[in-house]
């Protein structure tokens, strides 16, 4: 029997990489793609599937500023490409 991966959710059809998100969008994290260390880093920062985030600044260059609960987090471009989201 295949084990369920806690880093994925069922609805992946409308998912897209966080790196392509626009400013002022509200999104839900659907999947974290990467190795165990990367996933652990995301978990430590509160970036887990099902979590709602708001894009505050994503200029296309440099890191992206997101709002998670009442906290602002800067996420680098490499991480953004491996975090998948869907519209809220």
Contact map, one row per residue, 1 for C-alpha under 8 A:
1110000000000000000000000000000000000000000000000000000000000000000000000000000000000000
1111000000000000000000000000000000000000000000000000000000000000000000000000000000000000
1111100000000000000000000000000000000000000000000000000000000000000000000000000000000000
0111110000000000000000000000000000000000000000000000000000000000000000000000000000000000
0011111100000000000000000000000000000000000000000000000000000000000000000000000000000000
0001111110000000000000000000000000000000000000001000000000000000000000000000000000000000
0000111110000000000000000000011100000010000000011000000000000000000000000000000000000000
0000111111000000000000000000011100000000000000001000000000000000000000000000000000000000
0000011111110000000000000000011000000000000000001100000000000000000000000000000000000000
0000000111110000000000000000000000000000000000000000000000000000000000000000000000000000
0000000011111110000000000000010000000000000000000000000000000000000000000000000000000000
0000000011111110000000000000011000000000000000000000000000000000000000000000000000000000
0000000000111110000000000000000000000000000000000000000000000000000000000000000000000000
0000000000111111000000000000000000000000000000000000000000000000000000000000000000000100
0000000000111111100000000000010000000000000000000000000000000000000000000000000000011100
0000000000000111110100000000000000000000000000000000000000000000000000000000000000011100
0000000000000011111110000000000000000000000000000000000000000000000000000000000111111000
0000000000000001111110000000000000000000000000000000000000000000000000000000000111111000
0000000000000000111110000000000000000000000000000000000000010000000000000000100110000000
0000000000000001111111000000000000000000000000000000000000000000000000000000000000000000
0000000000000000111111101000000000000000000000000000001001000000000000000000000000000000
0000000000000000000111111000000000000000000000000000001001000000000000000000000000000000
0000000000000000000011111000000000000000000000000000001111100000000000000000000000000000
0000000000000000000001111100000000000000000000000000011110000000000000000000000000000000
0000000000000000000011111110000000000000000000000000011100000000000000000000000000000010
0000000000000000000000011111000000000000000000000001111000000000000000000000000000000011
0000000000000000000000001111100000000000000000000001111000000000000000000000000000001111
0000000000000000000000000111110000000000000000001111100000000000000000000000000000001111
0000000000000000000000000011111100000000000000111111100000000000000000000000000000111100
0000001110110010000000000001111100000000000000011100000000000000000000000000000000111100
0000001110010000000000000000111110000000000000011000000000000000000000000000000000111000
0000001100000000000000000000111111000010000000011000000000000000000000000000000001110000
0000000000000000000000000000001111100010000000000000000000000000000000000000000001110000
0000000000000000000000000000000111110110000000000000000000000000000000000000000001000000
0000000000000000000000000000000011111110000000000000000000000000000000000000000000000000
0000000000000000000000000000000001111111000000000000000000000000000000000000000000000000
0000000000000000000000000000000000111111100000000000000000000000000000000000000000000000
0000000000000000000000000000000001111111110000000000000000000000000000000000000000000000
0000001000000000000000000000000111111111111000000000000000000000000000000000000000000000
0000000000000000000000000000000000011111111100000000000000000000000000000000000000000000
0000000000000000000000000000000000001111111110000000000000000000000000000000000000000000
0000000000000000000000000000000000000111111111110000000000000000000000000000000000000000
0000000000000000000000000000000000000011111111110000000000000000000000000000000000000000
0000000000000000000000000000000000000001111111100000000000000000000000000000000000000000
0000000000000000000000000000000000000000111111100000000000000000000000000000000000000000
0000000000000000000000000000000000000000011111110010000000000000000100000000000000000000
0000000000000000000000000000100000000000011111111010000000000000000000000000000000000000
0000001000000000000000000000111100000000011001111110000000000000000000000000000000000000
0000011110000000000000000001111100000000000000111110000000000000000000000000000000000000
0000000010000000000000000001110000000000000000011111000000000000000000000000000000000000
0000000000000000000000000001100000000000000001111111100000000000000000000000000000000000
0000000000000000000000000111100000000000000000000111110000000000000110000000000000000001
0000000000000000000000000111100000000000000000000011111000000000011110000000000000000000
0000000000000000000000011110000000000000000000000001111100000000011100000000000000000000
0000000000000000000011111110000000000000000000000000111111000001111000000000000000000000
0000000000000000000000111000000000000000000000000000011111000001111000000000000000000000
0000000000000000000000110000000000000000000000000000001111100001110000000000000000000000
0000000000000000000011100000000000000000000000000000001111111011100000000000000000000000
0000000000000000000000100000000000000000000000000000000011111101000000000000000000000000
0000000000000000001000000000000000000000000000000000000001111100000000000000000000000000
0000000000000000000000000000000000000000000000000000000001111110000000000000000000000000
0000000000000000000000000000000000000000000000000000000000111111000000000001100000000000
0000000000000000000000000000000000000000000000000000000001001111100000000111100000000000
0000000000000000000000000000000000000000000000000000001111100111110000000111100100000000
0000000000000000000000000000000000000000000000000000001111000011111000011110000000000000
0000000000000000000000000000000000000000000000000000111110000001111100011110000000000000
0000000000000000000000000000000000000000000000000000111100000000111111111000000000000000
0000000000000000000000000000000000000000000001000001110000000000011111111000000000000000
0000000000000000000000000000000000000000000000000001100000000000001111100000000000000000
0000000000000000000000000000000000000000000000000000000000000000001111110000000000000000
0000000000000000000000000000000000000000000000000000000000000000001111111000000000000000
0000000000000000000000000000000000000000000000000000000000000000111101111100000000000000
0000000000000000000000000000000000000000000000000000000000000000111100111110000000000000
0000000000000000000000000000000000000000000000000000000000000011110000011111000000000000
0000000000000000000000000000000000000000000000000000000000000011110000001111101100000000
0000000000000000000000000000000000000000000000000000000000000111000000000111111100000000
0000000000000000001000000000000000000000000000000000000000000111000000000011111110000000
0000000000000000000000000000000000000000000000000000000000000000000000000001111111000000
0000000000000000000000000000000000000000000000000000000000000000000000000011111111100000
0000000000000000111000000000000000000000000000000000000000000001000000000011111111100000
0000000000000000111000000000000000000000000000000000000000000000000000000000111111110000
0000000000000000110000000000000111000000000000000000000000000000000000000000011111110000
0000000000000000110000000000111110000000000000000000000000000000000000000000001111111000
0000000000000011110000000000111110000000000000000000000000000000000000000000000011111100
0000000000000011110000000011111000000000000000000000000000000000000000000000000000111110
0000000000000111000000000011110000000000000000000000000000000000000000000000000000011111
0000000000000000000000001111000000000000000000000000000000000000000000000000000000001111
0000000000000000000000000111000000000000000000000001000000000000000000000000000000000111
